[in-house]
Amino acid sequence: MVVGGGVRRQQAAQTEAELKAAAVRVFARLGYLNTKITDITAEAGRATGSFYKHFASKEALLEALLVDLLAEGDESAVDDRHGDDFSDRDAVRWHVAVYWGFYRRHRTIMEALQQASSVDERFAQRSQAMIEPDLHHIADHLIRARAAGLDMPGDPLVVASAFTLLMSTFAATWQSGAGPDLGRPLSDEEAIETLTSFAYAAFGGRGQSPLQPKK
């Protein structure tokens, strides 16, 4: 009985993972709003009824994907290079670089979250509540920076919100190819350094990007 139950749980977990992976592939092709549950189950090679054994709706599946992303973010927070004081430019850069890479890996899901939030206020509220602890995490870094002497432009939680919105909008614009035409590709290094310098200056820091000539 125990062995059989373990096998069933393993099979259920595998089916759930396959449905999630299939959903991401379909979202990438069709966009979240245009995707139907039958598109997901067909992509996964599963019967439509099997979907509802794991998820109550397409929105519930997207929330499950968000949970997975948040768990990945929690894992990155234990990195030895993770600085917790934004008076240190390198600490700001680490967060920007991690987010830039995170967004590149998960752009399809991030776009799906934005699309879902734009048409469903309740989903937007739920997803915002799920990511709020990360916002407080950034605010804590800013509180330490203020204590170290940086002149914060506002309440740390408000500044943290501006910073996270800046990162997400910047990544969404440039990684989707919607940025202005530079006549050349924008490298990851330039994107990260530019965003770091912009944010650090806004926090009250005066560090200079190594991409810029020293004065």
Kinemage of the C-alpha trace (Angstrom):
@kinemage 1
@onewidth
@group {chain A} dominant
@subgroup {mainchain}
@vectorlist {calphas} color= white
{ca met a 1} P 0.000 0.000 0.000
{ca val a 2} L 2.758 2.447 0.927
{ca val a 3} L 4.781 1.586 -2.155
{ca gly a 4} L 1.740 1.909 -4.388
{ca gly a 5} L 0.856 5.257 -2.834
{ca gly a 6} L 4.383 6.467 -3.392
{ca val a 7} L 4.226 5.490 -7.054
{ca arg a 8} L 0.919 7.291 -7.473
{ca arg a 9} L 2.293 10.436 -5.876
{ca gln a 10} L 5.328 10.269 -8.143
{ca gln a 11} L 3.123 9.848 -11.207
{ca ala a 12} L 0.911 12.728 -10.107
{ca ala a 13} L 3.951 14.951 -9.590
{ca gln a 14} L 5.256 14.018 -13.025
{ca thr a 15} L 1.917 14.813 -14.660
{ca glu a 16} L 1.771 18.163 -12.887
{ca ala a 17} L 5.307 19.003 -14.025
{ca glu a 18} L 4.448 18.006 -17.600
{ca leu a 19} L 1.356 20.216 -17.581
{ca lys a 20} L 3.368 23.167 -16.278
{ca ala a 21} L 6.083 22.692 -18.891
{ca ala a 22} L 3.484 22.332 -21.636
{ca ala a 23} L 1.735 25.494 -20.463
{ca val a 24} L 4.963 27.496 -20.699
{ca arg a 25} L 5.558 26.265 -24.246
{ca val a 26} L 2.023 27.162 -25.297
{ca phe a 27} L 2.162 30.561 -23.559
{ca ala a 28} L 5.328 31.268 -25.548
{ca arg a 29} L 3.568 30.475 -28.832
{ca leu a 30} L 0.089 31.864 -28.255
{ca gly a 31} L 0.371 34.215 -25.303
{ca tyr a 32} L -1.284 33.568 -21.970
{ca leu a 33} L -4.606 35.203 -22.785
{ca asn a 34} L -5.055 33.238 -26.010
{ca thr a 35} L -4.172 29.891 -24.466
{ca lys a 36} L -6.956 27.433 -23.673
{ca ile a 37} L -6.733 24.555 -21.236
{ca thr a 38} L -7.222 22.165 -24.151
{ca asp a 39} L -4.132 23.694 -25.795
{ca ile a 40} L -2.130 22.847 -22.683
{ca thr a 41} L -3.385 19.286 -22.355
{ca ala a 42} L -2.869 18.637 -26.056
{ca glu a 43} L 0.701 19.935 -25.787
{ca ala a 44} L 1.292 17.673 -22.790
{ca gly a 45} L -0.349 14.672 -24.461
{ca arg a 46} L -2.868 14.403 -21.638
{ca ala a 47} L -6.631 14.134 -21.485
{ca thr a 48} L -8.382 17.403 -20.659
{ca gly a 49} L -9.875 15.875 -17.524
{ca ser a 50} L -6.425 15.204 -16.108
{ca phe a 51} L -5.790 18.951 -15.936
{ca tyr a 52} L -8.483 19.458 -13.315
{ca lys a 53} L -6.977 16.798 -11.064
{ca his a 54} L -4.061 19.164 -10.571
{ca phe a 55} L -5.311 22.695 -11.223
{ca ala a 56} L -8.716 24.303 -10.754
{ca ser a 57} L -8.130 26.700 -13.653
{ca lys a 58} L -5.546 28.188 -15.978
{ca glu a 59} L -5.032 30.929 -13.390
{ca ala a 60} L -4.327 28.312 -10.711
{ca leu a 61} L -1.661 26.763 -12.937
{ca leu a 62} L -0.070 30.184 -13.420
{ca glu a 63} L -0.078 30.728 -9.658
{ca ala a 64} L 1.686 27.372 -9.263
{ca leu a 65} L 4.316 28.539 -11.744
{ca leu a 66} L 4.744 31.720 -9.694
{ca val a 67} L 5.276 29.616 -6.562
{ca asp a 68} L 8.049 27.777 -8.409
{ca leu a 69} L 9.676 31.070 -9.417
{ca leu a 70} L 9.539 32.391 -5.871
{ca ala a 71} L 11.176 29.205 -4.613
{ca glu a 72} L 13.988 29.685 -7.118
{ca gly a 73} L 14.388 33.245 -5.898
{ca asp a 74} L 14.641 32.037 -2.307
{ca glu a 75} L 17.451 29.705 -3.337
{ca ser a 76} L 19.436 32.558 -4.885
{ca ala a 77} L 19.145 34.549 -1.656
{ca val a 78} L 21.486 32.131 0.131
{ca asp a 79} L 24.269 32.770 -2.393
{ca asp a 80} L 27.486 33.837 -0.627
{ca arg a 81} L 27.710 36.856 -2.947
{ca his a 82} L 24.326 38.160 -1.790
{ca gly a 83} L 24.990 41.474 -0.064
{ca asp a 84} L 22.303 42.916 2.195
{ca asp a 85} L 23.403 46.573 2.283
{ca phe a 86} L 22.583 48.710 -0.743
{ca ser a 87} L 25.129 51.347 0.266
{ca asp a 88} L 27.495 48.881 -1.460
{ca arg a 89} L 27.164 49.210 -5.241
{ca asp a 90} L 28.266 45.608 -5.696
{ca ala a 91} L 25.282 44.464 -3.630
{ca val a 92} L 22.944 46.401 -5.907
{ca arg a 93} L 24.652 44.989 -8.991
{ca trp a 94} L 24.319 41.428 -7.704
{ca his a 95} L 20.555 41.853 -7.347
{ca val a 96} L 20.243 43.449 -10.776
{ca ala a 97} L 22.322 40.711 -12.437
{ca val a 98} L 20.405 37.927 -10.708
{ca tyr a 99} L 17.085 39.455 -11.727
{ca trp a 100} L 18.231 40.037 -15.302
{ca gly a 101} L 19.209 36.382 -15.677
{ca phe a 102} L 16.066 35.243 -13.876
{ca tyr a 103} L 13.857 37.261 -16.225
{ca arg a 104} L 15.675 35.940 -19.287
{ca arg a 105} L 15.123 32.329 -18.163
{ca his a 106} L 11.483 32.869 -17.261
{ca arg a 107} L 10.344 35.647 -19.589
{ca thr a 108} L 7.381 33.646 -20.845
{ca ile a 109} L 6.004 33.182 -17.333
{ca met a 110} L 6.722 36.786 -16.367
{ca glu a 111} L 4.809 37.994 -19.413
{ca ala a 112} L 1.962 35.606 -18.612
{ca leu a 113} L 1.761 37.008 -15.073
{ca gln a 114} L 1.554 40.535 -16.445
{ca gln a 115} L -1.140 39.570 -18.952
{ca ala a 116} L -3.209 37.755 -16.333
{ca ser a 117} L -2.945 40.671 -13.911
{ca ser a 118} L -4.045 43.137 -16.584
{ca val a 119} L -7.416 41.440 -17.044
{ca asp a 120} L -8.091 39.914 -13.609
{ca glu a 121} L -7.907 42.218 -10.599
{ca arg a 122} L -8.240 39.368 -8.118
{ca phe a 123} L -5.364 37.510 -9.722
{ca ala a 124} L -3.305 40.708 -9.639
{ca gln a 125} L -4.001 41.101 -5.932
{ca arg a 126} L -3.162 37.473 -5.151
{ca ser a 127} L 0.078 37.535 -7.104
{ca gln a 128} L 1.068 40.843 -5.516
{ca ala a 129} L 0.504 39.343 -2.070
{ca met a 130} L 2.686 36.388 -3.017
{ca ile a 131} L 5.624 38.565 -4.052
{ca glu a 132} L 5.299 41.114 -1.237
{ca pro a 133} L 7.829 39.325 1.026
{ca asp a 134} L 10.447 39.840 -1.691
{ca leu a 135} L 9.594 43.544 -1.729
{ca his a 136} L 10.204 43.745 2.021
{ca his a 137} L 13.493 41.899 1.466
{ca ile a 138} L 14.660 44.712 -0.829
{ca ala a 139} L 13.339 47.329 1.590
{ca asp a 140} L 15.471 45.800 4.357
{ca his a 141} L 18.553 46.242 2.162
{ca leu a 142} L 17.627 49.887 1.664
{ca ile a 143} L 17.103 50.426 5.392
{ca arg a 144} L 20.663 49.222 5.941
{ca ala a 145} L 21.876 51.554 3.192
{ca arg a 146} L 20.126 54.481 4.838
{ca ala a 147} L 21.722 53.596 8.161
{ca ala a 148} L 25.099 53.534 6.393
{ca gly a 149} L 24.593 57.119 5.254
{ca leu a 150} L 22.826 57.015 1.880
{ca asp a 151} L 20.191 59.720 1.472
{ca met a 152} L 17.108 57.707 0.515
{ca pro a 153} L 14.674 59.551 -1.796
{ca gly a 154} L 11.684 58.199 0.147
{ca asp a 155} L 10.327 55.471 2.370
{ca pro a 156} L 12.412 52.308 1.855
{ca leu a 157} L 9.356 50.236 0.954
{ca val a 158} L 8.275 52.787 -1.640
{ca val a 159} L 11.808 52.968 -3.039
{ca ala a 160} L 11.948 49.158 -3.111
{ca ser a 161} L 8.731 49.137 -5.124
{ca ala a 162} L 10.162 51.654 -7.600
{ca phe a 163} L 13.353 49.607 -7.896
{ca thr a 164} L 11.581 46.311 -8.582
{ca leu a 165} L 9.244 47.960 -11.106
{ca leu a 166} L 12.247 49.540 -12.803
{ca met a 167} L 14.004 46.181 -13.074
{ca ser a 168} L 10.952 44.328 -14.377
{ca thr a 169} L 9.991 47.001 -16.911
{ca phe a 170} L 13.568 47.429 -18.103
{ca ala a 171} L 14.027 43.673 -18.537
{ca ala a 172} L 10.651 43.250 -20.215
{ca thr a 173} L 11.375 46.048 -22.685
{ca trp a 174} L 14.900 45.122 -23.712
{ca gln a 175} L 14.684 41.344 -23.566
{ca ser a 176} L 11.578 41.354 -25.740
{ca gly a 177} L 13.330 43.475 -28.365
{ca ala a 178} L 10.988 46.413 -27.787
{ca gly a 179} L 13.698 48.862 -26.770
{ca pro a 180} L 14.772 51.754 -29.016
{ca asp a 181} L 17.027 50.919 -31.936
{ca leu a 182} L 20.626 51.401 -30.848
{ca gly a 183} L 21.997 50.183 -34.134
{ca arg a 184} L 23.626 47.363 -32.169
{ca pro a 185} L 22.585 44.714 -29.668
{ca leu a 186} L 22.367 45.677 -26.020
{ca ser a 187} L 24.666 43.282 -24.186
{ca asp a 188} L 23.720 41.781 -20.860
{ca glu a 189} L 26.750 43.474 -19.296
{ca glu a 190} L 25.735 46.917 -20.521
{ca ala a 191} L 22.130 46.390 -19.457
{ca ile a 192} L 23.132 45.271 -15.964
{ca glu a 193} L 25.689 48.030 -15.475
{ca thr a 194} L 23.362 50.753 -16.755
{ca leu a 195} L 20.494 49.653 -14.543
{ca thr a 196} L 22.805 49.247 -11.554
{ca ser a 197} L 24.256 52.741 -11.915
{ca phe a 198} L 20.829 54.277 -12.432
{ca ala a 199} L 19.366 52.564 -9.366
{ca tyr a 200} L 22.411 53.143 -7.163
{ca ala a 201} L 22.424 56.850 -7.971
{ca ala a 202} L 18.719 57.001 -7.154
{ca phe a 203} L 19.415 55.374 -3.782
{ca gly a 204} L 21.893 58.168 -3.016
{ca gly a 205} L 25.100 56.419 -4.013
{ca arg a 206} L 27.812 57.980 -6.149
{ca gly a 207} L 29.560 54.940 -7.555
{ca gln a 208} L 30.461 54.931 -11.238
{ca ser a 209} L 29.902 52.129 -13.701
{ca pro a 210} L 33.140 50.524 -14.922
{ca leu a 211} L 31.701 50.907 -18.423
{ca gln a 212} L 32.000 54.692 -18.131
{ca pro a 213} L 35.314 56.571 -18.411
{ca lys a 214} L 36.735 57.743 -15.109
{ca lys a 215} L 36.580 61.469 -14.533
